[in-house]
Amino acid sequence: STMTAMDTTLPPAILTLPATVITPQNSELRMDAVAAEVPVALVFNGISHAVMMCTPSHLEAFALGFALSEGIIDSAADCYGIDVVTGSACGDDLDLPALAVEINIASRCFARLKDKRRSLAGRTGCGICGIDSMEALDLVPEPLTLPGWAARIDLPVLQRAVAQLPSL
């Protein structure tokens, strides 16, 4: 993966993408707004600590909140600066936008962090949240085999299922 401080243009936080809306009566393709997510490495005093999937907006506040809630720093005064660095996490044929948030913290807090490294790896979801560096990204996972029952789920089956849901 490559990161550079030269380009500070962040990827968009909101994407407009086509979405199929399925109702009991029909399905309709329309454009919808979706929150974007990209891998964000949290780097304390030059050492990558964790990677999280985040919407690329307000990352300085996210990093400060993370550092405070994880007990990495004791107060905001222990944070001397935060810089967002853009780059990409590259796989075989992929060029995924990625960011690093470089947090400069007090040396006593950094010493404590080095002594108390913890695993943040997520147990569910995409598996990115909590890895300790961009180098640990597995962007080309083994393909899953489609189960036989999945081929029997077509639009009429989905529409019947939606029609049977209780209304809220």
N, CA and C atoms as an extended XYZ file, in Angstrom:
504
Properties=species:S:1:pos:R:3:atomname:S:1:resname:S:1:resid:I:1 pbc="F F F"
N         0.838       -1.180        0.000 N   SER     1
C         0.000        0.000        0.000 CA  SER     1
C         0.878        1.238        0.000 C   SER     1
N         0.372        2.288       -0.593 N   THR     2
C         1.145        3.515       -0.671 CA  THR     2
C         0.337        4.662       -0.109 C   THR     2
N         0.994        5.495        0.692 N   MET     3
C         0.338        6.666        1.267 CA  MET     3
C         1.207        7.878        0.954 C   MET     3
N         0.550        8.995        0.677 N   THR     4
C         1.297       10.209        0.399 CA  THR     4
C         0.608       11.400        1.044 C   THR     4
N         1.395       12.276        1.613 N   ALA     5
C         0.844       13.474        2.236 CA  ALA     5
C         0.593       14.567        1.202 C   ALA     5
N         1.066       14.373       -0.021 N   MET     6
C         0.937       15.400       -1.047 CA  MET     6
C        -0.526       15.669       -1.397 C   MET     6
N        -1.306       14.594       -1.626 N   ASP     7
C        -2.688       14.731       -2.063 CA  ASP     7
C        -3.591       14.589       -0.855 C   ASP     7
N        -4.285       15.660       -0.499 N   THR     8
C        -5.163       15.605        0.661 CA  THR     8
C        -6.636       15.567        0.249 C   THR     8
N        -6.918       15.260       -1.024 N   THR     9
C        -8.290       15.147       -1.473 CA  THR     9
C        -8.856       13.832       -0.963 C   THR     9
N        -9.917       13.927       -0.172 N   LEU    10
C       -10.528       12.728        0.382 CA  LEU    10
C       -11.537       12.148       -0.597 C   LEU    10
N       -11.723       10.822       -0.562 N   PRO    11
C       -12.790       10.246       -1.381 CA  PRO    11
C       -14.135       10.793       -0.908 C   PRO    11
N       -15.169       10.716       -1.747 N   PRO    12
C       -16.476       11.240       -1.325 CA  PRO    12
C       -17.039       10.448       -0.151 C   PRO    12
N       -17.748       11.140        0.744 N   ALA    13
C       -18.365       10.491        1.904 CA  ALA    13
C       -19.708        9.875        1.543 C   ALA    13
N       -20.356       10.409        0.520 N   ILE    14
C       -21.654        9.910        0.067 CA  ILE    14
C       -21.546        9.569       -1.418 C   ILE    14
N       -22.008        8.382       -1.780 N   LEU    15
C       -22.025        7.955       -3.175 CA  LEU    15
C       -23.475        7.863       -3.643 C   LEU    15
N       -23.705        8.131       -4.917 N   THR    16
C       -25.021        7.924       -5.505 CA  THR    16
C       -24.905        6.707       -6.416 C   THR    16
N       -25.633        5.648       -6.042 N   LEU    17
C       -25.519        4.369       -6.740 CA  LEU    17
C       -26.902        3.849       -7.126 C   LEU    17
N       -26.956        3.013       -8.180 N   PRO    18
C       -28.244        2.402       -8.521 CA  PRO    18
C       -28.627        1.366       -7.465 C   PRO    18
N       -29.910        1.335       -7.108 N   ALA    19
C       -30.409        0.372       -6.132 CA  ALA    19
C       -31.740       -0.164       -6.619 C   ALA    19
N       -31.968       -1.453       -6.428 N   THR    20
C       -33.244       -2.046       -6.775 CA  THR    20
C       -34.111       -2.065       -5.525 C   THR    20
N       -35.252       -1.402       -5.592 N   VAL    21
C       -36.204       -1.368       -4.485 CA  VAL    21
C       -37.293       -2.389       -4.802 C   VAL    21
N       -37.453       -3.368       -3.889 N   ILE    22
C       -38.413       -4.446       -4.101 CA  ILE    22
C       -39.581       -4.257       -3.143 C   ILE    22
N       -40.774       -4.221       -3.694 N   THR    23
C       -42.013       -4.165       -2.901 CA  THR    23
C       -42.818       -5.421       -3.231 C   THR    23
N       -43.888       -5.699       -2.483 N   PRO    24
C       -44.701       -6.881       -2.834 CA  PRO    24
C       -45.273       -6.811       -4.245 C   PRO    24
N       -45.449       -5.604       -4.787 N   GLN    25
C       -46.071       -5.467       -6.102 CA  GLN    25
C       -45.069       -5.480       -7.259 C   GLN    25
N       -43.899       -4.866       -7.067 N   ASN    26
C       -42.957       -4.750       -8.191 CA  ASN    26
C       -41.542       -4.474       -7.682 C   ASN    26
N       -40.651       -4.296       -8.623 N   SER    27
C       -39.298       -3.853       -8.287 CA  SER    27
C       -38.978       -2.650       -9.159 C   SER    27
N       -38.191       -1.740       -8.621 N   GLU    28
C       -37.887       -0.499       -9.327 CA  GLU    28
C       -36.406       -0.189       -9.140 C   GLU    28
N       -35.741        0.105      -10.244 N   LEU    29
C       -34.342        0.518      -10.181 CA  LEU    29
C       -34.303        2.035      -10.073 C   LEU    29
N       -33.628        2.542       -9.046 N   ARG    30
C       -33.499        3.992       -8.897 CA  ARG    30
C       -32.158        4.311       -8.256 C   ARG    30
N       -31.773        5.557       -8.342 N   MET    31
C       -30.517        6.004       -7.746 CA  MET    31
C       -30.771        6.290       -6.265 C   MET    31
N       -29.788        5.944       -5.415 N   ASP    32
C       -29.943        6.152       -3.983 CA  ASP    32
C       -28.613        6.621       -3.403 C   ASP    32
N       -28.690        7.401       -2.335 N   ALA    33
C       -27.481        7.883       -1.648 CA  ALA    33
C       -27.043        6.837       -0.640 C   ALA    33
N       -25.735        6.525       -0.650 N   VAL    34
C       -25.165        5.517        0.230 CA  VAL    34
C       -23.909        6.101        0.873 C   VAL    34
N       -23.745        5.869        2.176 N   ALA    35
C       -22.527        6.310        2.856 CA  ALA    35
C       -21.359        5.471        2.356 C   ALA    35
N       -20.286        6.125        1.958 N   ALA    36
C       -19.098        5.430        1.476 CA  ALA    36
C       -18.264        4.981        2.671 C   ALA    36
N       -17.482        3.921        2.486 N   GLU    37
C       -16.535        3.470        3.499 CA  GLU    37
C       -15.233        3.111        2.816 C   GLU    37
N       -14.126        3.469        3.459 N   VAL    38
C       -12.795        3.124        2.973 CA  VAL    38
C       -11.961        2.663        4.168 C   VAL    38
N       -10.913        1.869        3.928 N   PRO    39
C       -10.037        1.500        5.035 CA  PRO    39
C        -9.278        2.734        5.533 C   PRO    39
N        -9.245        2.911        6.845 N   VAL    40
C        -8.534        4.030        7.459 CA  VAL    40
C        -7.588        3.460        8.513 C   VAL    40
N        -6.294        3.666        8.322 N   ALA    41
C        -5.297        3.227        9.299 CA  ALA    41
C        -5.113        4.318       10.342 C   ALA    41
N        -5.143        3.929       11.609 N   LEU    42
C        -4.855        4.852       12.703 CA  LEU    42
C        -3.407        4.628       13.109 C   LEU    42
N        -2.589        5.666       12.894 N   VAL    43
C        -1.146        5.563       13.074 CA  VAL    43
C        -0.733        6.490       14.213 C   VAL    43
N        -0.204        5.912       15.290 N   PHE    44
C         0.214        6.696       16.451 CA  PHE    44
C         1.729        6.809       16.454 C   PHE    44
N         2.216        8.043       16.380 N   ASN    45
C         3.660        8.337       16.384 CA  ASN    45
C         4.418        7.442       15.400 C   ASN    45
N         3.831        7.254       14.217 N   GLY    46
C         4.492        6.505       13.156 CA  GLY    46
C         4.256        5.010       13.178 C   GLY    46
N         3.543        4.471       14.176 N   ILE    47
C         3.284        3.034       14.267 CA  ILE    47
C         1.801        2.782       14.008 C   ILE    47
N         1.510        1.979       12.992 N   SER    48
C         0.119        1.654       12.677 CA  SER    48
C        -0.456        0.801       13.799 C   SER    48
N        -1.612        1.228       14.325 N   HIS    49
C        -2.228        0.538       15.466 CA  HIS    49
C        -3.464       -0.258       15.051 C   HIS    49
N        -4.290        0.292       14.176 N   ALA    50
C        -5.522       -0.382       13.774 CA  ALA    50
C        -5.997        0.175       12.448 C   ALA    50
N        -6.757       -0.628       11.724 N   VAL    51
C        -7.407       -0.194       10.496 CA  VAL    51
C        -8.902       -0.402       10.685 C   VAL    51
N        -9.670        0.613       10.370 N   MET    52
C       -11.123        0.565       10.493 CA  MET    52
C       -11.738        0.962        9.159 C   MET    52
N       -12.915        0.431        8.872 N   MET    53
C       -13.685        0.904        7.728 CA  MET    53
C       -14.464        2.126        8.207 C   MET    53
N       -14.270        3.252        7.533 N   CYS    54
C       -14.884        4.512        7.958 CA  CYS    54
C       -15.398        5.295        6.764 C   CYS    54
N       -16.418        6.090        7.025 N   THR    55
C       -16.827        7.087        6.047 CA  THR    55
C       -15.760        8.175        6.066 C   THR    55
N       -15.224        8.551        4.908 N   PRO    56
C       -14.104        9.502        4.882 CA  PRO    56
C       -14.530       10.943        5.155 C   PRO    56
N       -14.968       11.196        6.367 N   SER    57
C       -15.405       12.515        6.781 CA  SER    57
C       -15.160       12.649        8.273 C   SER    57
N       -14.741       13.821        8.728 N   HIS    58
C       -14.504       14.089       10.152 CA  HIS    58
C       -13.535       13.076       10.766 C   HIS    58
N       -12.500       12.720       10.027 N   LEU    59
C       -11.573       11.693       10.493 CA  LEU    59
C       -10.720       12.148       11.670 C   LEU    59
N       -10.451       13.449       11.758 N   GLU    60
C        -9.686       13.946       12.909 CA  GLU    60
C       -10.478       13.720       14.197 C   GLU    60
N       -11.782       14.015       14.159 N   ALA    61
C       -12.638       13.795       15.333 CA  ALA    61
C       -12.736       12.309       15.648 C   ALA    61
N       -12.844       11.474       14.611 N   PHE    62
C       -12.900       10.030       14.819 CA  PHE    62
C       -11.625        9.544       15.509 C   PHE    62
N       -10.470        9.992       15.018 N   ALA    63
C        -9.195        9.541       15.580 CA  ALA    63
C        -9.033        9.988       17.027 C   ALA    63
N        -9.393       11.228       17.317 N   LEU    64
C        -9.291       11.723       18.687 CA  LEU    64
C       -10.239       10.952       19.601 C   LEU    64
N       -11.469       10.720       19.158 N   GLY    65
C       -12.421        9.944       19.950 CA  GLY    65
C       -11.943        8.526       20.186 C   GLY    65
N       -11.362        7.905       19.160 N   PHE    66
C       -10.821        6.555       19.294 CA  PHE    66
C        -9.708        6.543       20.335 C   PHE    66
N        -8.783        7.487       20.222 N   ALA    67
C        -7.645        7.533       21.146 CA  ALA    67
C        -8.110        7.743       22.588 C   ALA    67
N        -9.118        8.572       22.773 N   LEU    68
C        -9.644        8.818       24.120 CA  LEU    68
C       -10.414        7.604       24.646 C   LEU    68
N       -11.311        7.057       23.839 N   SER    69
C       -12.154        5.956       24.320 CA  SER    69
C       -11.362        4.671       24.531 C   SER    69
N       -10.278        4.487       23.794 N   GLU    70
C        -9.436        3.306       23.971 CA  GLU    70
C        -8.410        3.491       25.084 C   GLU    70
N        -8.372        4.681       25.675 N   GLY    71
C        -7.418        4.927       26.752 CA  GLY    71
C        -5.989        5.092       26.271 C   GLY    71
N        -5.830        5.369       24.980 N   ILE    72
C        -4.482        5.581       24.439 CA  ILE    72
C        -3.930        6.906       24.948 C   ILE    72
N        -4.802        7.919       25.017 N   ILE    73
C        -4.437        9.201       25.616 CA  ILE    73
C        -5.400        9.470       26.767 C   ILE    73
N        -4.967       10.284       27.709 N   ASP    74
C        -5.787       10.583       28.881 CA  ASP    74
C        -6.683       11.801       28.671 C   ASP    74
N        -6.252       12.715       27.819 N   SER    75
C        -7.041       13.907       27.527 CA  SER    75
C        -6.658       14.405       26.135 C   SER    75
N        -7.476       15.287       25.602 N   ALA    76
C        -7.189       15.842       24.273 CA  ALA    76
C        -5.840       16.565       24.249 C   ALA    76
N        -5.394       17.064       25.408 N   ALA    77
C        -4.105       17.763       25.479 CA  ALA    77
C        -2.932       16.827       25.182 C   ALA    77
N        -3.135       15.497       25.308 N   ASP    78
C        -2.077       14.526       25.011 CA  ASP    78
C        -1.911       14.304       23.512 C   ASP    78
N        -2.817       14.869       22.716 N   CYS    79
C        -2.733       14.771       21.260 CA  CYS    79
C        -2.121       16.066       20.743 C   CYS    79
N        -0.959       15.952       20.096 N   TYR    80
C        -0.242       17.138       19.622 CA  TYR    80
C        -0.560       17.498       18.177 C   TYR    80
N        -1.187       16.591       17.444 N   GLY    81
C        -1.533       16.891       16.058 CA  GLY    81
C        -2.110       15.677       15.364 C   GLY    81
N        -2.960       15.947       14.378 N   ILE    82
C        -3.583       14.875       13.598 CA  ILE    82
C        -3.534       15.277       12.133 C   ILE    82
N        -2.988       14.392       11.293 N   ASP    83
C        -2.929       14.627        9.853 CA  ASP    83
C        -3.583       13.459        9.128 C   ASP    83
N        -4.408       13.762        8.115 N   VAL    84
C        -5.010       12.739        7.274 CA  VAL    84
C        -4.173       12.631        6.009 C   VAL    84
N        -3.767       11.404        5.689 N   VAL    85
C        -2.907       11.141        4.542 CA  VAL    85
C        -3.665       10.224        3.588 C   VAL    85
N        -3.711       10.579        2.311 N   THR    86
C        -4.426        9.776        1.329 CA  THR    86
C        -3.491        8.811        0.635 C   THR    86
N        -4.071        7.757        0.109 N   GLY    87
C        -3.289        6.767       -0.628 CA  GLY    87
C        -4.200        5.701       -1.159 C   GLY    87
N        -3.666        4.509       -1.367 N   SER    88
C        -4.476        3.398       -1.847 CA  SER    88
C        -3.983        2.117       -1.220 C   SER    88
N        -4.901        1.188       -1.108 N   ALA    89
C        -4.573       -0.170       -0.677 CA  ALA    89
C        -4.679       -1.017       -1.927 C   ALA    89
N        -3.578       -1.503       -2.401 N   CYS    90
C        -3.560       -2.163       -3.704 CA  CYS    90
C        -3.573       -3.670       -3.569 C   CYS    90
N        -4.461       -4.301       -4.329 N   GLY    91
C        -4.472       -5.748       -4.462 CA  GLY    91
C        -4.053       -6.089       -5.877 C   GLY    91
N        -4.281       -7.334       -6.291 N   ASP    92
C        -3.864       -7.768       -7.626 CA  ASP    92
C        -4.380       -6.839       -8.719 C   ASP    92
N        -5.699       -6.715       -8.811 N   ASP    93
C        -6.296       -5.864       -9.842 CA  ASP    93
C        -7.098       -4.736       -9.227 C   ASP    93
N        -6.882       -4.460       -7.941 N   LEU    94
C        -7.695       -3.477       -7.238 CA  LEU    94
C        -6.872       -2.248       -6.905 C   LEU    94
N        -7.521       -1.116       -6.915 N   ASP    95
C        -6.904        0.121       -6.458 CA  ASP    95
C        -7.919        0.790       -5.555 C   ASP    95
N        -7.992        0.334       -4.316 N   LEU    96
C        -8.981        0.798       -3.358 CA  LEU    96
C        -8.471        2.041       -2.660 C   LEU    96
N        -9.271        3.131       -2.658 N   PRO    97
C        -8.830        4.306       -1.908 CA  PRO    97
C        -8.658        3.928       -0.439 C   PRO    97
N        -7.617        4.451        0.179 N   ALA    98
C        -7.369        4.187        1.593 CA  ALA    98
C        -6.770        5.443        2.213 C   ALA    98
N        -6.939        5.559        3.510 N   LEU    99
C        -6.456        6.734        4.221 CA  LEU    99
C        -5.680        6.303        5.448 C   LEU    99
N        -4.787        7.162        5.869 N   ALA   100
C        -4.113        6.981        7.154 CA  ALA   100
C        -4.327        8.255        7.950 C   ALA   100
N        -4.648        8.093        9.224 N   VAL   101
C        -4.758        9.234       10.116 CA  VAL   101
C        -3.557        9.131       11.051 C   VAL   101
N        -2.649       10.076       10.896 N   GLU   102
C        -1.418       10.091       11.693 CA  GLU   102
C        -1.642       10.962       12.914 C   GLU   102
N        -1.563       10.333       14.091 N   ILE   103
C        -1.838       11.010       15.345 CA  ILE   103
C        -0.538       11.108       16.129 C   ILE   103
N        -0.153       12.328       16.469 N   ASN   104
C         1.067       12.555       17.248 CA  ASN   104
C         0.650       12.717       18.704 C   ASN   104
N         1.104       11.788       19.572 N   ILE   105
C         0.679       11.802       20.966 CA  ILE   105
C         1.883       11.947       21.894 C   ILE   105
N         1.579       12.289       23.143 N   ALA   106
C         2.620       12.457       24.166 CA  ALA   106
C         3.426       11.170       24.305 C   ALA   106
N         4.719       11.296       24.548 N   SER   107
C         5.595       10.125       24.608 CA  SER   107
C         5.207        9.167       25.730 C   SER   107
N         4.714        9.664       26.867 N   ARG   108
C         4.311        8.757       27.954 CA  ARG   108
C         3.114        7.918       27.522 C   ARG   108
N         2.199        8.498       26.743 N   CYS   109
C         1.040        7.762       26.236 CA  CYS   109
C         1.480        6.736       25.194 C   CYS   109
N         2.435        7.120       24.356 N   PHE   110
C         2.925        6.204       23.331 CA  PHE   110
C         3.645        5.026       23.971 C   PHE   110
N         4.415        5.281       25.016 N   ALA   111
C         5.108        4.187       25.718 CA  ALA   111
C         4.080        3.211       26.297 C   ALA   111
N         3.011        3.742       26.855 N   ARG   112
C         1.952        2.893       27.414 CA  ARG   112
C         1.275        2.088       26.304 C   ARG   112
N         1.047        2.724       25.152 N   LEU   113
C         0.423        2.040       24.024 CA  LEU   113
C         1.283        0.881       23.544 C   LEU   113
N         2.586        1.090       23.444 N   LYS   114
C         3.478        0.026       22.991 CA  LYS   114
C         3.479       -1.141       23.970 C   LYS   114
N         3.349       -0.854       25.266 N   ASP   115
C         3.325       -1.912       26.283 CA  ASP   115
C         2.007       -2.674       26.289 C   ASP   115
N         0.939       -2.025       25.854 N   LYS   116
C        -0.400       -2.603       25.967 CA  LYS   116
C        -1.077       -2.686       24.603 C   LYS   116
N        -0.429       -3.317       23.638 N   ARG   117
C        -1.053       -3.495       22.323 CA  ARG   117
C        -2.184       -4.495       22.469 C   ARG   117
N        -3.305       -4.208       21.842 N   ARG   118
C        -4.432       -5.133       21.917 CA  ARG   118
C        -4.927       -5.469       20.533 C   ARG   118
N        -5.588       -6.586       20.429 N   SER   119
C        -6.176       -7.000       19.161 CA  SER   119
C        -7.571       -6.432       19.059 C   SER   119
N        -7.842       -5.695       17.975 N   LEU   120
C        -9.153       -5.120       17.740 CA  LEU   120
C        -9.887       -5.856       16.632 C   LEU   120
N        -9.326       -6.954       16.154 N   ALA   121
C        -9.885       -7.616       14.984 CA  ALA   121
C       -11.352       -7.934       15.174 C   ALA   121
N       -12.152       -7.537       14.186 N   GLY   122
C       -13.576       -7.813       14.225 CA  GLY   122
C       -13.844       -9.300       14.041 C   GLY   122
N       -14.841       -9.803       14.725 N   ARG   123
C       -15.199      -11.216       14.611 CA  ARG   123
C       -16.237      -11.447       13.526 C   ARG   123
N       -16.879      -10.375       13.076 N   THR   124
C       -17.895      -10.493       12.034 CA  THR   124
C       -17.658       -9.399       11.011 C   THR   124
N       -18.486       -9.345       10.006 N   GLY   125
C       -18.388       -8.286        9.010 CA  GLY   125
C       -17.325       -8.584        7.979 C   GLY   125
N       -16.731       -7.526        7.456 N   CYS   126
C       -15.809       -7.682        6.331 CA  CYS   126
C       -14.425       -8.143        6.747 C   CYS   126
N       -14.093       -8.066        8.039 N   GLY   127
C       -12.789       -8.535        8.505 CA  GLY   127
C       -11.703       -7.488        8.458 C   GLY   127
N       -12.020       -6.281        8.042 N   ILE   128
C       -10.998       -5.236        7.969 CA  ILE   128
C       -10.842       -4.527        9.308 C   ILE   128
N       -11.957       -4.213        9.957 N   CYS   129
C       -11.867       -3.450       11.207 CA  CYS   129
C       -10.981       -4.157       12.218 C   CYS   129
N        -9.969       -3.452       12.654 N   GLY   130
C        -9.127       -3.965       13.717 CA  GLY   130
C        -7.805       -4.562       13.279 C   GLY   130
N        -7.606       -4.832       11.970 N   ILE   131
C        -6.274       -5.291       11.584 CA  ILE   131
C        -5.302       -4.167       11.908 C   ILE   131
N        -4.038       -4.489       12.113 N   ASP   132
C        -3.136       -3.459       12.626 CA  ASP   132
C        -2.431       -2.629       11.562 C   ASP   132
N        -2.538       -2.989       10.280 N   SER   133
C        -1.885       -2.183        9.244 CA  SER   133
C        -2.522       -2.464        7.889 C   SER   133
N        -2.302       -1.564        6.941 N   MET   134
C        -2.823       -1.751        5.585 CA  MET   134
C        -2.212       -2.988        4.927 C   MET   134
N        -0.989       -3.347        5.317 N   GLU   135
C        -0.335       -4.519        4.732 CA  GLU   135
C        -1.094       -5.799        5.053 C   GLU   135
N        -1.897       -5.793        6.116 N   ALA   136
C        -2.648       -6.989        6.511 CA  ALA   136
C        -3.969       -7.134        5.748 C   ALA   136
N        -4.291       -6.160        4.878 N   LEU   137
C        -5.533       -6.253        4.104 CA  LEU   137
C        -5.490       -7.453        3.171 C   LEU   137
N        -6.552       -8.231        3.159 N   ASP   138
C        -6.700       -9.331        2.207 CA  ASP   138
C        -7.771       -8.905        1.222 C   ASP   138
N        -7.354       -8.270        0.124 N   LEU   139
C        -8.310       -7.695       -0.816 CA  LEU   139
C        -8.817       -8.683       -1.849 C   LEU   139
N        -8.233       -9.867       -1.911 N   VAL   140
C        -8.672      -10.858       -2.879 CA  VAL   140
C        -8.940      -12.165       -2.126 C   VAL   140
N       -10.065      -12.209       -1.388 N   PRO   141
C       -10.359      -13.428       -0.619 CA  PRO   141
C       -10.755      -14.581       -1.543 C   PRO   141
N       -10.715      -15.791       -0.992 N   GLU   142
C       -11.148      -16.970       -1.743 CA  GLU   142
C       -12.631      -16.814       -2.088 C   GLU   142
N       -13.025      -17.110       -3.340 N   PRO   143
C       -14.443      -16.994       -3.697 CA  PRO   143
C       -15.275      -18.056       -2.969 C   PRO   143
N       -16.486      -17.673       -2.608 N   LEU   144
C       -17.406      -18.596       -1.953 CA  LEU   144
C       -18.217      -19.336       -3.004 C   LEU   144
N       -18.566      -20.566       -2.709 N   THR   145
C       -19.421      -21.341       -3.596 CA  THR   145
C       -20.868      -20.957       -3.331 C   THR   145
N       -21.613      -20.673       -4.401 N   LEU   146
C       -23.017      -20.299       -4.260 CA  LEU   146
C       -23.814      -21.531       -3.854 C   LEU   146
N       -24.533      -21.469       -2.719 N   PRO   147
C       -25.326      -22.638       -2.310 CA  PRO   147
C       -26.460      -22.892       -3.295 C   PRO   147
N       -26.864      -24.146       -3.443 N   GLY   148
C       -27.882      -24.527       -4.414 CA  GLY   148
C       -29.195      -23.807       -4.215 C   GLY   148
N       -29.590      -23.560       -2.961 N   TRP   149
C       -30.870      -22.912       -2.701 CA  TRP   149
C       -30.911      -21.478       -3.209 C   TRP   149
N       -29.757      -20.831       -3.354 N   ALA   150
C       -29.729      -19.428       -3.777 CA  ALA   150
C       -30.262      -19.258       -5.192 C   ALA   150
N       -30.070      -20.243       -6.051 N   ALA   151
C       -30.550      -20.147       -7.433 CA  ALA   151
C       -32.075      -20.163       -7.506 C   ALA   151
N       -32.751      -20.680       -6.450 N   ARG   152
C       -34.210      -20.747       -6.446 CA  ARG   152
C       -34.861      -19.469       -5.926 C   ARG   152
N       -34.050      -18.485       -5.548 N   ILE   153
C       -34.597      -17.228       -5.034 CA  ILE   153
C       -34.595      -16.212       -6.170 C   ILE   153
N       -35.778      -16.021       -6.758 N   ASP   154
C       -35.917      -15.048       -7.833 CA  ASP   154
C       -36.824      -13.917       -7.346 C   ASP   154
N       -37.149      -12.971       -8.204 N   LEU   155
C       -37.930      -11.813       -7.811 CA  LEU   155
C       -39.298      -12.179       -7.228 C   LEU   155
N       -40.070      -13.095       -7.830 N   PRO   156
C       -41.357      -13.437       -7.218 CA  PRO   156
C       -41.219      -14.015       -5.799 C   PRO   156
N       -40.197      -14.817       -5.562 N   VAL   157
C       -39.969      -15.368       -4.214 CA  VAL   157
C       -39.676      -14.231       -3.236 C   VAL   157
N       -38.830      -13.277       -3.629 N   LEU   158
C       -38.521      -12.142       -2.765 CA  LEU   158
C       -39.761      -11.293       -2.507 C   LEU   158
N       -40.575      -11.083       -3.535 N   GLN   159
C       -41.789      -10.274       -3.363 CA  GLN   159
C       -42.773      -10.951       -2.410 C   GLN   159
N       -42.916      -12.279       -2.491 N   ARG   160
C       -43.794      -12.991       -1.557 CA  ARG   160
C       -43.254      -12.872       -0.130 C   ARG   160
N       -41.940      -12.968        0.035 N   ALA   161
C       -41.338      -12.862        1.366 CA  ALA   161
C       -41.577      -11.475        1.948 C   ALA   161
N       -41.392      -10.434        1.140 N   VAL   162
C       -41.619       -9.066        1.606 CA  VAL   162
C       -43.085       -8.875        1.990 C   VAL   162
N       -44.006       -9.447        1.201 N   ALA   163
C       -45.433       -9.309        1.475 CA  ALA   163
C       -45.816       -9.969        2.798 C   ALA   163
N       -45.071      -10.980        3.225 N   GLN   164
C       -45.387      -11.693        4.458 CA  GLN   164
C       -44.782      -11.053        5.700 C   GLN   164
N       -43.933      -10.044        5.526 N   LEU   165
C       -43.362       -9.359        6.687 CA  LEU   165
C       -44.420       -8.542        7.390 C   LEU   165
N       -44.388       -8.526        8.715 N   PRO   166
C       -45.361       -7.686        9.422 CA  PRO   166
C       -45.056       -6.212        9.197 C   PRO   166
N       -46.101       -5.408        9.130 N   SER   167
C       -45.882       -3.966        8.976 CA  SER   167
C       -45.500       -3.376       10.322 C   SER   167
N       -44.703       -2.308       10.288 N   LEU   168
C       -44.251       -1.691       11.541 CA  LEU   168
C       -45.169       -0.590       11.988 C   LEU   168
